[in-house]
Amino acid sequence: MKKFRRHGQESQRDRLKQELFQFNKTVEHGFPHQPSALGYSPSLQLLAIGTRSGTIKLYGAPGVEFMGLHDENAAVTQVHFLPHQVELVTLLDDNSLHMWSLKAHTGLSELLEIGRFTLTGPPGAPPSVTRVTAVLAHSSGELLLLGTEGGHVFIVEVPGFRELEERNISLDEIAKSVPEDYIGRRNLEHVEALLENPVRPNQVAIGYGRGLIVIWDIEKQCAIQHIQATQQLESVWWTEDGGYILSSHSDGSYCRWMAGDADVNEEEKSDIPYGHFPCKAISKIIQLPTKEGPPFLLFSGGMPRASYGDRHCITVIHNKIHVALDFTSRIIDFFVIRDRLHDTGDPTALVVLVEEELVVIDLETEGWPVIQTPYLVPLHSSAITCSHHVSAIPLKLWEKLIATGELQHTNYSKKPWPVTGGKNLAQDPPQRDLLLTGHEDGTVHFWDASGVCLYPIYKLSTAGVFHTDADPMNQGAEGEWPPFRKVGCFDPYSDDPRLGIQKIHLCKYSGYLAVAGTAGQILVLELNDETAEHIVEPKVVDLLRGQEGFRWKGHMRLDVQEEPVLFPAGFQPFMLVQCQPPAVITALNLHSEWKLVAFGTSHGFGLFDYQQKSCVLIKCTLNPSDQLAMEGPLSRVKSIKKSLRQSFRRIRRSRVSLRKHHISNTSKLQEANARLEAELAEMELAPVQRKIEARSSDDSFTGLVRILYFSDTFLADSSHTTPSLWAGTNGGCVYVFMLSLPPVERRADEPITAQPAKEIQLMHRAPVVGIVVLDGHGVPLPEPLEVAHDLARSPDMQGSHHLLVISEEQFKVFSLPKVNAKMKLKLTAVDGSRVRRMGVSWFGSSRSEDYGKSGLVVLTNQGDLLVVSLPGVKLLVRFPCIRKEDISGIASCVFTKHGQGFYLISPSEFERFSLSTRFLVEPRCLVEVPHGSSQPESTSSLPRETSQPNEDAESAARRVMEHALLNDQKVLQEIQNSLEANEVSLLENSVRNNIAI
């Protein structure tokens, strides 16, 4: 009977898990780490970014995002969309080509790899013969031209990757056609550029590294014209009318050549834009016409080598305007979006991918302002130091933040985002969510985290309160040459590392914000619609009061501005608390209903009344033997020596313990094993628990405060609740203080008092990382003002309350007010993992809108996500999420109130995940082939299959397989024809190298 009951309970638990919990990594927010290639499809209006790790990401209209990952761990070097199709080709630095398609499935598109190909040369040929250096996706949509390091051009049919050997252009053919008097005819070097004639698609320009440009007719298979440049070639551009070719060179010059039938050995125009002194190479050049007026000329590089060789610039010249856009990191690539809507073809926007951000310049508006990006925003414009998520923002606060943020964006263009491809089919977010990130330069960024796009709303800077060595960004003096203009927001250099934000707490109901920094500073701010000027007076709190013999060896505190400071509209500081010693703030909590802010460091914690601007409580938690806590985060040399000594001591203790318990008698060991097996056969096995060595009280940083928690619960007796402050430390100690609050009408006059109530010491002294008080129904107590705003049920204050203490090693429940242990769940003793991050989330049912449960969400040092039931502390589910080696990713994780979370997968990207079946934010989008897009006439004289403009990805994949089969059969036939008795080894090599995948 018990077995049936147990089976029924287990099946019920399984159903509950399926109804509430489901793990998904949903979307990546931010800027791709280490971008290496850029592509754009004018017909699909999608941009693509490839990275050094082999990732390919596509972006269209806000909310339209796709991601693919190559199996090979190789960098993406080039990305090319096939014209008028939903396919694109990527080239990796291992010389492999990959075909991707936006396959439609159940009304949604997904990015799938449908083919791969590697060029193979004749047996014994050097790798340079087939090493691809240039790719041209022909306008027919059916041919790829591949230029190589050896100077050859291979023509491949796509999407099946079938090499058209009879149409390949060999270096010998080119060399034979070059005039005898050309100085570089004996060594043309690699193919640097391939470009199609905009007017005659059968003509392509082949640019060689040595400088020669050959115009080749791929239909007649002959050279039409030779442009005999002698400088090292960097890039080629063919003007839209087909009449001229522009070439840029390694000496910082560019030339214009007339395209025609006759060979040319003198340029029509040659210019070195930035002077006669040696200049850097112009790596890319573009010239685009306008309907009225002169054309746009854009090029990257070309700066004077000695004076400005370290600048990353793109020059834009139009009419009489000449600007050198100065970017903050290395330029990867750029392209120009043109006005197709009004058929003018005028350039509308310049899109630049640099190493650390994407910058879009409005070319239609006077002054060429920057367009605010709705995605791909560089989260790491200054290094992220902490994160804080706030769910369900009230509309009033949201509108204030939006309005304040718009005041900061007055220098941005008013034009809409120009990349508009695809359709966003995701439903509107059910609520407004904020993600706040603290940064090394003392700023706090507010992000709209409600949907797929992490959109910047507002930026708060705390640096203005303090004296810093800030150097205003130099925009260039009037008449300066080159005419530099700084663009981009990436600025990794902090004026002072002490400004770094370490903790953030926002009360969404009152609008109060608390931020704490590296040098012991705590700012309390409120939202103001207008600018204000006032002095922020620091209130110094000495956490070592009453302690003697300690000397702080770390950094000094920040100097506060003594004069009135003008604060713009937005969050403005009205109180500054300065801890002494000025150590890093390790814990922060704000209770806006009681007007209190609590803060902790490695020395102790304090409680401050920000209404009366007075200190309520100071508690020093510093261990007398802990000198390391006095050194600060910027002086840790001694800590390495001490940790090594402690490690050796632990090893010695464990060896001594092993010697004492060693059983030398073999017969006694066998007898003990037999007895143990008999006992295990009769009893139900409990989880195997490992022995956890109790931590010494003289371990480093035992007094470091990890968590601060406010609650109104039973402390003195079981009939009256008392406001209280709880503090958990690194040494496994929980301090409890009762707070005496005056009535509301006398709150401004009478002081708040705090009295010590209890002190709990955990047995193993494991660091306390979380404290939660549960009401009579086992539900966590609501946030301050949450019940007053009708956003939460009133807690059950009649039944007995319980205290849940989460340490790194276990979860333990105590009854209140007597603090008797009731139940616990061991973590470290069972599987060796430790709690790193925790939060309380509400998991709504996927089947019933009215049903849901609260649970404790935990991230361990192994990178696993756990959900623990409340109040029973039973492990419900476990999901692997982050690699255990990714220490920074684990440390950066932040949970939401509805079972989602964020963690850094690189300095510039957040990975978003969900544990809930109901709350899921992920891209849902569709990309279709543009209606009315017609395929140009093919230049191929071979029989071919016609492809339909609206062909779906399944048909494309079928064509890929058919082409690949034909390719395999052709290669095998060639091998068979060339087979001879003495060429068995050559056959094996050909099969291995030539059969297409």
SETI-660859 format. One record per residue (C-alpha): x, y, z. Coordinates in steps of 0.02 Angstrom, whole numbers, padded with zeros to 5 digits, always signed. Layout:
BEGIN
XYZ ...
# end
This chain:
BEGIN
+00000+00000+00000 +00144+00116+00043 +00224+00081-00124 +00065+00130-00218 +00047+00289-00115 +00231+00333-00144 +00213+00300-00330 +00061+00413-00337 +00154+00552-00246 +00301+00537-00364 +00192+00546-00519 +00102+00696-00447 +00271+00781-00415 +00324+00742-00594 +00164+00820-00662 +00193+00973-00554 +00370+00990-00618 +00312+00980-00799 +00177+01107-00764 +00291+01235-00679 +00472+01209-00732 +00559+01206-00900 +00737+01264-00933 +00778+01365-01089 +00918+01480-01141 +00812+01603-01236 +00910+01751-01306 +01078+01839-01296 +01075+02024-01255 +01212+02148-01295 +01354+02158-01418 +01437+02000-01490 +01606+01964-01414 +01754+01981-01534 +01661+02015-01698 +01759+01971-01854 +01645+01993-02006 +01496+02096-02065 +01368+02065-02202 +01209+02148-02263 +01065+02099-02377 +00979+02249-02458 +00835+02139-02517 +00803+02058-02347 +00860+02212-02250 +00954+02102-02128 +01130+02125-02062 +01242+01981-02009 +01388+01978-01888 +01513+01837-01874 +01629+01814-01726 +01798+01736-01689 +01714+01595-01594 +01618+01538-01749 +01450+01617-01706 +01341+01697-01840 +01205+01819-01787 +01071+01900-01896 +00974+02057-01851 +00828+02146-01933 +00688+02252-01862 +00690+02262-01670 +00644+02091-01605 +00702+02000-01763 +00857+01902-01713 +00935+01736-01766 +01090+01645-01708 +01189+01500-01779 +01348+01415-01721 +01474+01328-01833 +01530+01157-01778 +01709+01208-01811 +01792+01314-01679 +01855+01438-01808 +01833+01624-01837 +01708+01689-01965 +01809+01794-02086 +01677+01839-02217 +01486+01840-02229 +01393+01856-02396 +01206+01850-02427 +01147+01773-02590 +01053+01911-02684 +00863+01903-02672 +00866+01742-02572 +00857+01687-02390 +01026+01602-02396 +01197+01666-02345 +01374+01600-02354 +01507+01610-02220 +01694+01587-02240 +01794+01527-02090 +01979+01547-02059 +02000+01358-02080 +01956+01390-02264 +01785+01305-02255 +01629+01380-02334 +01458+01358-02253 +01284+01384-02324 +01147+01446-02205 +00962+01464-02238 +00821+01551-02144 +00708+01400-02144 +00523+01428-02108 +00443+01304-01989 +00267+01318-01912 +00257+01500-01964 +00425+01550-01890 +00597+01562-01968 +00752+01481-01898 +00933+01491-01954 +00999+01321-02008 +01159+01264-02090 +01116+01168-02250 +01286+01136-02329 +01474+01153-02315 +01617+01149-02438 +01807+01159-02445 +01904+01195-02604 +02023+01055-02654 +02166+01077-02774 +02261+00952-02879 +02363+00821-02787 +02526+00890-02720 +02473+01072-02742 +02521+01192-02599 +02380+01251-02483 +02393+01428-02552 +02315+01370-02716 +02146+01345-02630 +02162+01463-02482 +02011+01580-02507 +02048+01766-02488 +01901+01846-02580 +01719+01795-02608 +01591+01864-02731 +01409+01812-02721 +01354+01840-02900 +01192+01935-02932 +01120+01780-03019 +01108+01702-02847 +01180+01541-02917 +01368+01571-02925 +01506+01601-02800 +01673+01666-02861 +01815+01620-02744 +01982+01709-02759 +02129+01624-02677 +02299+01659-02604 +02378+01574-02755 +02296+01697-02875 +02166+01578-02945 +01978+01611-02956 +01864+01461-02932 +01682+01467-02987 +01560+01366-02882 +01375+01337-02910 +01264+01365-02758 +01175+01313-02653 +01246+01140-02695 +01430+01194-02693 +01468+01113-02861 +01633+01172-02931 +01624+01222-03116 +01801+01172-03159 +01788+01214-03344 +01749+01395-03297 +01884+01421-03165 +02006+01563-03196 +02184+01506-03169 +02330+01618-03130 +02417+01557-03288 +02274+01620-03396 +02282+01790-03313 +02472+01800-03326 +02468+01759-03512 +02347+01902-03545 +02447+02033-03447 +02547+02154-03555 +02733+02116-03564 +02783+02287-03499 +02684+02271-03334 +02813+02276-03194 +02726+02151-03082 +02670+02021-03209 +02786+01887-03139 +02711+01895-02964 +02532+01954-02957 +02512+01889-02778 +02344+01841-02701 +02169+01890-02756 +02128+02039-02646 +01958+02087-02717 +01818+02021-02828 +01683+02140-02891 +01540+02127-03014 +01501+02257-03147 +01337+02339-03090 +01282+02358-03272 +01351+02200-03354 +01341+02053-03232 +01449+01944-03345 +01599+02056-03307 +01696+02044-03145 +01847+02140-03084 +01986+02034-03009 +02104+02136-02901 +02275+02063-02861 +02381+02108-02710 +02521+02178-02817 +02402+02308-02890 +02343+02235-03056 +02154+02238-03088 +02088+02124-03225 +01911+02140-03295 +01858+01965-03344 +01708+01906-03445 +01647+01748-03358 +01534+01705-03505 +01666+01721-03642 +01804+01667-03520 +01928+01799-03572 +02008+01958-03507 +01930+02120-03569 +02040+02251-03487 +02196+02266-03379 +02214+02411-03255 +02398+02419-03216 +02411+02494-03042 +02580+02471-02960 +02543+02507-02777 +02490+02368-02658 +02302+02346-02680 +02182+02352-02531 +02007+02363-02606 +01910+02395-02767 +01744+02484-02801 +01646+02491-02964 +01539+02646-02988 +01354+02618-03014 +01355+02671-03197 +01492+02544-03233 +01604+02679-03305 +01740+02691-03173 +01834+02583-03051 +01906+02651-02888 +02055+02567-02808 +02128+02601-02636 +02308+02562-02590 +02427+02529-02447 +02510+02699-02458 +02350+02792-02410 +02303+02836-02589 +02154+02799-02699 +02141+02804-02888 +02001+02817-03014 +02015+02718-03176 +01905+02720-03330 +01827+02549-03361 +01813+02496-03542 +01893+02384-03673 +02066+02460-03680 +02206+02426-03557 +02246+02569-03440 +02415+02605-03361 +02381+02781-03298 +02243+02828-03179 +02120+02965-03221 +02133+03031-03043 +02247+02992-02897 +02240+03067-02724 +02316+03044-02552 +02180+03128-02447 +02284+03158-02291 +02446+03232-02350 +02615+03197-02422 +02687+03114-02267 +02676+02923-02257 +02497+02868-02226 +02415+02706-02174 +02322+02599-02299 +02146+02639-02358 +02072+02468-02323 +01901+02496-02404 +01826+02628-02519 +01647+02660-02577 +01574+02792-02694 +01385+02810-02708 +01288+02931-02818 +01148+03046-02762 +00997+03096-02863 +01045+03279-02848 +01221+03336-02816 +01392+03255-02804 +01418+03076-02746 +01464+03015-02572 +01643+02955-02551 +01680+02846-02399 +01840+02757-02352 +01920+02680-02197 +02099+02714-02146 +02221+02828-02238 +02275+02926-02083 +02451+03002-02072 +02555+02860-02000 +02664+02960-01880 +02534+03080-01809 +02372+02981-01810 +02420+02803-01849 +02330+02743-01692 +02161+02817-01744 +02019+02709-01811 +01934+02819-01939 +01809+02818-02081 +01810+02973-02190 +01648+03035-02268 +01659+03166-02407 +01504+03242-02486 +01486+03409-02572 +01596+03524-02467 +01581+03422-02307 +01732+03319-02255 +01727+03225-02089 +01843+03093-02016 +01734+02988-01900 +01849+02936-01757 +01795+02772-01676 +01847+02705-01508 +01903+02532-01567 +01967+02444-01723 +01854+02448-01878 +01797+02275-01936 +01692+02328-02087 +01558+02449-02144 +01418+02466-02272 +01294+02599-02329 +01104+02581-02329 +01020+02666-02476 +00846+02736-02500 +00752+02600-02596 +00580+02659-02540 +00579+02817-02646 +00686+02743-02787 +00814+02881-02769 +00953+02765-02711 +01025+02905-02605 +01132+02848-02458 +01030+02857-02297 +01137+02776-02163 +01316+02720-02135 +01329+02561-02030 +01499+02531-01951 +01550+02376-01856 +01698+02408-01742 +01777+02288-01621 +01673+02343-01471 +01511+02417-01540 +01398+02448-01690 +01380+02631-01742 +01249+02694-01866 +01267+02869-01941 +01119+02963-02015 +01178+03028-02185 +01014+03119-02223 +01012+03238-02075 +01125+03389-02066 +01276+03357-01957 +01265+03169-01985 +01210+03124-01808 +01215+02949-01734 +01057+02842-01736 +01019+02758-01569 +01031+02569-01587 +00883+02468-01519 +00996+02316-01498 +01182+02274-01508 +01213+02408-01377 +01385+02390-01297 +01342+02340-01119 +01527+02353-01080 +01549+02536-01132 +01624+02536-00958 +01655+02367-00876 +01502+02294-00789 +01530+02275-00601 +01356+02223-00540 +01175+02194-00596 +01002+02217-00519 +00835+02163-00594 +00667+02239-00551 +00505+02159-00614 +00335+02236-00648 +00381+02421-00647 +00230+02535-00612 +00177+02637-00762 +00208+02804-00677 +00390+02766-00638 +00414+02690-00811 +00350+02846-00899 +00462+02957-00793 +00615+02854-00837 +00572+02856-01023 +00547+03045-01021 +00709+03074-00926 +00805+02959-01043 +00741+03052-01196 +00818+03212-01127 +00987+03125-01133 +00964+03075-01315 +00944+03249-01389 +01106+03230-01489 +01043+03073-01575 +00956+03071-01743 +00766+03070-01748 +00767+02950-01896 +00697+02774-01866 +00810+02623-01858 +00860+02587-02040 +00878+02397-02029 +00697+02338-02045 +00701+02160-02111 +00587+02020-02050 +00429+02021-01946 +00427+02016-01757 +00286+01895-01712 +00316+01893-01524 +00174+01950-01413 +00190+02111-01315 +00276+02084-01147 +00152+02054-01005 +00244+02175-00891 +00379+02309-00888 +00546+02247-00823 +00707+02342-00787 +00885+02278-00784 +01006+02396-00697 +01193+02375-00725 +01327+02458-00620 +01490+02504-00705 +01672+02536-00665 +01659+02722-00708 +01524+02753-00577 +01375+02747-00695 +01214+02648-00681 +01127+02601-00843 +00939+02567-00848 +00886+02441-00980 +00714+02391-01041 +00723+02203-01013 +00539+02168-01050 +00567+02088-01220 +00696+02019-01340 +00788+02184-01361 +00884+02251-01213 +00850+02434-01248 +00941+02577-01158 +00821+02691-01065 +00922+02802-00949 +01100+02826-00886 +01144+02888-00713 +01319+02951-00671 +01379+02966-00491 +01549+03040-00535 +01485+03219-00524 +01469+03205-00334 +01656+03178-00316 +01819+03258-00371 +01892+03158-00516 +02026+03182-00648 +01897+03175-00787 +01963+03231-00956 +01825+03295-01071 +01820+03206-01237 +01912+03306-01368 +01797+03339-01515 +01930+03426-01616 +01965+03610-01636 +01894+03718-01774 +01999+03701-01930 +02094+03549-01868 +02159+03431-02001 +02111+03292-02018 +01936+03349-01967 +01907+03220-01828 +01739+03189-01747 +01725+03065-01603 +01585+02938-01621 +01535+02787-01518 +01509+02764-01332 +01635+02628-01291 +01753+02698-01159 +01834+02563-01052 +01947+02682-00956 +01883+02739-00787 +01935+02905-00713 +01951+02823-00543 +01922+02638-00501 +01850+02690-00333 +01696+02755-00425 +01646+02577-00473 +01468+02529-00427 +01459+02369-00323 +01278+02360-00262 +01111+02431-00324 +00939+02431-00245 +00788+02515-00326 +00617+02530-00243 +00495+02532-00388 +00351+02596-00280 +00432+02748-00200 +00559+02787-00336 +00705+02787-00214 +00870+02716-00273 +01024+02666-00172 +01192+02634-00254 +01353+02586-00166 +01531+02589-00228 +01708+02524-00213 +01769+02656-00090 +01634+02633+00042 +01515+02764-00030 +01325+02742-00022 +01215+02864-00118 +01027+02877-00093 +00938+02959-00240 +00763+03010-00288 +00685+03041-00458 +00662+03224-00505 +00585+03292-00665 +00688+03452-00663 +00869+03500-00644 +00927+03545-00468 +01083+03619-00391 +01136+03577-00214 +01278+03515-00104 +01283+03331-00056 +01356+03323+00119 +01439+03158+00166 +01390+03071+00329 +01539+02971+00391 +01504+02805+00479 +01650+02725+00570 +01623+02536+00566 +01776+02508+00678 +01708+02616+00819 +01770+02547+00983 +01898+02434+00900 +02083+02465+00927 +02240+02402+00844 +02174+02403+00665 +02254+02505+00527 +02175+02519+00353 +02302+02486+00216 +02187+02504+00065 +02134+02650-00044 +02076+02818+00022 +01896+02875+00011 +01837+02986-00131 +01842+03175-00108 +01668+03250-00112 +01628+03411-00205 +01616+03554-00082 +01527+03671-00201 +01346+03651-00259 +01331+03525-00400 +01207+03545-00544 +01113+03381-00567 +01012+03351-00727 +00834+03286-00723 +00826+03106-00668 +00892+03021-00513 +00974+03151-00401 +01072+03112-00242 +01010+03188-00080 +01114+03087+00043 +01290+03016+00045 +01349+02893+00178 +01537+02863+00185 +01599+02707+00273 +01763+02709+00367 +01871+02616+00324 +01822+02648+00142 +01810+02464+00095 +01703+02391-00044 +01517+02385-00003 +01472+02199-00001 +01286+02208+00048 +01149+02338+00025 +00964+02348+00062 +00837+02489+00056 +00670+02494+00150 +00578+02641+00075 +00426+02624+00190 +00535+02641+00346 +00654+02763+00259 +00805+02657+00304 +00958+02600+00209 +01069+02458+00271 +01247+02428+00208 +01388+02309+00246 +01574+02288+00212 +01710+02167+00265 +01717+02259+00432 +01536+02265+00484 +01367+02339+00442 +01268+02495+00476 +01090+02561+00469 +01053+02739+00417 +00893+02841+00427 +00890+02940+00265 +00737+03040+00317 +00820+03112+00473 +00995+03088+00399 +01057+03003+00556 +01145+02840+00597 +01036+02710+00684 +01154+02564+00705 +01338+02517+00687 +01399+02338+00712 +01580+02286+00689 +01597+02105+00633 +01785+02106+00608 +01877+01958+00682 +02029+02016+00785 +02140+01894+00690 +02080+01947+00518 +02212+02071+00459 +02175+02031+00276 +02012+02127+00286 +02113+02284+00321 +02207+02278+00156 +02067+02321+00036 +02031+02249-00137 +02176+02338-00220 +02310+02263-00106 +02300+02074-00102 +02481+02013-00113 +02484+01951+00067 +02320+01857+00045 +02402+01736-00078 +02536+01689+00049 +02407+01667+00187 +02291+01560+00080 +02439+01449+00033 +02484+01426+00217 +02303+01381+00257 +02297+01256+00114 +02454+01168+00176 +02382+01162+00353 +02223+01081+00289 +02324+00952+00193 +02425+00910+00349 +02267+00894+00455 +02185+00779+00327 +02341+00668+00319 +02348+00652+00508 +02163+00608+00510 +02190+00474+00378 +02334+00396+00474 +02230+00387+00634 +02085+00300+00547 +02187+00183+00439 +02139-00001+00466 +02293-00107+00447 +02212-00273+00483 +02139-00346+00322 +02023-00467+00411 +01942-00325+00510 +01915-00230+00349 +01828-00378+00265 +01720-00406+00419 +01669-00224+00421 +01625-00228+00236 +01517-00384+00258 +01425-00305+00405 +01397-00146+00305 +01325-00239+00156 +01204-00332+00270 +01145-00168+00346 +01121-00087+00176 +01017-00232+00115 +00894-00207+00258 +00877-00018+00253 +00829+00112+00122 +00982+00204+00060 +01000+00389+00106 +01103+00505-00004 +01289+00480+00022 +01356+00625+00125 +01536+00678+00126 +01620+00743+00282 +01633+00932+00278 +01775+01003+00379 +01717+01142+00495 +01789+01309+00446 +01906+01393+00567 +01849+01553+00648 +02014+01633+00597 +01984+01606+00411 +02000+01766+00308 +01851+01883+00291 +01740+01793+00417 +01665+01961+00463 +01623+02008+00284 +01436+02046+00271 +01354+01947+00130 +01168+01984+00152 +01057+02115+00235 +00871+02083+00255 +00723+02183+00326 +00569+02096+00395 +00419+02124+00508 +00401+01959+00601 +00390+01874+00771 +00549+01902+00872 +00504+01939+01054 +00349+01829+01064 +00225+01737+00953 +00086+01867+00970 +00169+02029+00914 +00273+02063+00759 +00426+02174+00767 +00519+02267+00629 +00693+02194+00616 +00858+02194+00523 +00950+02031+00486 +01133+02020+00433 +01226+01865+00373 +01415+01854+00368 +01551+01755+00283 +01585+01663+00446 +01411+01585+00455 +01341+01706+00582 +01169+01789+00575 +01143+01948+00677 +00964+02003+00717 +00916+02178+00777 +00744+02235+00830 +00695+02407+00767 +00584+02528+00860 +00491+02640+00737 +00396+02794+00796 +00217+02823+00733 +00201+02896+00559 +00147+03066+00622 +00305+03081+00730 +00422+02992+00610 +00514+03150+00559 +00554+03199+00738 +00578+03045+00844 +00731+02937+00814 +00729+02753+00766 +00817+02639+00889 +00893+02466+00863 +00924+02332+00994 +01013+02165+00972 +00887+02023+00978 +00971+01862+00926 +01131+01791+00855 +01135+01627+00758 +01299+01537+00725 +01295+01399+00594 +01389+01241+00643 +01507+01233+00494 +01528+01422+00486 +01482+01420+00301 +01451+01593+00224 +01271+01651+00235 +01212+01702+00061 +01024+01722+00089 +00893+01754+00224 +00705+01736+00195 +00562+01746+00320 +00408+01642+00276 +00232+01686+00338 +00105+01566+00412 +00067+01493+00239 +00251+01465+00200 +00254+01612+00077 +00400+01737+00079 +00354+01905+00156 +00313+02037+00023 +00427+02182-00021 +00404+02351+00064 +00251+02446-00002 +00203+02296-00113 +00042+02262-00015 +00002+02448-00003 +00003+02458-00194 -00111+02305-00208 +00022+02205-00298 +00036+02068-00167 -00076+01981-00041 -00059+02029+00140 +00052+01904+00229 -00021+01783+00355 +00026+01860+00522 -00080+01741+00628 +00012+01577+00605 +00191+01544+00655 +00328+01615+00546 +00484+01525+00490 +00660+01583+00452 +00754+01510+00304 +00943+01534+00310 +01035+01491+00149 +01220+01460+00171 +01343+01404+00038 +01324+01224+00100 +01142+01200+00153 +00965+01269+00172 +00902+01272+00350 +00728+01315+00417 +00703+01383+00594 +00541+01417+00687 +00509+01593+00751 +00521+01671+00877 +00619+01533+00968 +00737+01498+00821 +00726+01310+00836 +00793+01209+00689 +00651+01117+00599 +00720+01049+00436 +00867+01067+00318 +00929+01018+00146 +01113+00982+00131 +01198+01027-00032 +01386+01019-00011 +01381+00859+00092 +01286+00768-00047 +01365+00825-00211 +01506+00941-00162 +01430+01097-00240 +01408+01265-00154 +01277+01401-00170 +01339+01552-00265 +01181+01650-00309 +01001+01637-00245 +00832+01717-00266 +00648+01690-00233 +00537+01669-00387 +00355+01639-00426 +00323+01497-00548 +00156+01509-00637 +00071+01355-00706 +00066+01328-00894 -00107+01250-00878 -00196+01365-00756 -00172+01552-00741 -00231+01550-00560 -00107+01420-00500 +00075+01440-00456 +00206+01415-00322 +00349+01510-00245 +00519+01428-00251 +00698+01461-00206 +00808+01476-00361 +00991+01434-00334 +01148+01437-00443 +01293+01330-00381 +01479+01341-00409 +01459+01194-00530 +01350+01304-00642 +01191+01206-00601 +01021+01288-00574 +00914+01217-00433 +00736+01251-00382 +00699+01213-00198 +00522+01204-00131 +00458+01321+00004 +00433+01295+00149 +00481+01111+00138 +00657+01141+00064 +00648+00991-00053 +00749+00990-00212 +00625+00997-00356 +00729+01013-00515 +00910+01031-00567 +00970+01097-00735 +01149+01122-00798 +01167+01302-00855 +01343+01375-00847 +01513+01292-00865 +01591+01274-00693 +01751+01350-00762 +01656+01510-00805 +01681+01593-00636 +01637+01768-00697 +01476+01704-00776 +01422+01620-00615 +01466+01775-00512 +01367+01890-00628 +01203+01791-00623 +01046+01884-00569 +00872+01809-00550 +00703+01886-00586 +00543+01869-00483 +00463+01759-00616 +00589+01619-00642 +00705+01700-00769 +00886+01755-00755 +01034+01839-00838 +01220+01803-00833 +01371+01869-00929 +01437+01752-01064 +01567+01882-01112 +01610+02058-01053 +01482+02126-01177 +01341+01997-01180 +01206+01934-01062 +01131+01762-01087 +00947+01758-01039 +00872+01597-00973 +00705+01540-00905 +00655+01406-00781 +00469+01441-00798 +00345+01364-00917 +00238+01521-00917 +00363+01665-00922 +00472+01650-01077 +00554+01789-01177 +00626+01728-01343 +00633+01787-01524 +00483+01738-01631 +00506+01806-01805 +00481+01771-01990 +00585+01819-02140 +00511+01802-02314 +00588+01826-02486 +00535+02000-02543 +00382+01995-02657 +00418+02044-02835 +00605+02012-02821 +00657+01942-02988 +00812+01839-03022 +00929+01918-03150 +00970+01818-03305 +01104+01691-03267 +01273+01715-03347 +01300+01528-03346 +01299+01443-03515 +01275+01273-03432 +01106+01190-03407 +01041+01234-03235 +00887+01219-03129 +00783+01375-03108 +00754+01430-02929 +00593+01513-02878 +00601+01678-02784 +00486+01613-02646 +00564+01441-02634 +00561+01380-02453 +00714+01317-02360 +00660+01133-02373 +00663+01143-02563 +00830+01233-02554 +00899+01095-02444 +00836+00966-02570 +00926+01058-02709 +01083+01060-02602 +01078+00871-02584 +01049+00846-02771 +01194+00960-02816 +01306+00877-02688 +01262+00705-02761 +01306+00765-02937 +01468+00836-02869 +01513+00671-02785 +01474+00572-02944 +01579+00689-03049 +01729+00678-02933 +01718+00487-02926 +01708+00477-03116 +01865+00582-03133 +01956+00471-03009 +01902+00316-03103 +01961+00385-03270 +02131+00427-03200 +02155+00263-03108 +02313+00166-03151 +02397+00019-03070 +02540+00119-02996 +02426+00259-02928 +02333+00172-02786 +02401+00291-02654 +02356+00441-02764 +02177+00374-02777 +02160+00365-02588 +02222+00541-02570 +02099+00605-02703 +01951+00520-02621 +01998+00594-02454 +02024+00770-02521 +01900+00792-02664 +01733+00716-02614 +01620+00862-02566 +01522+00856-02404 
# end
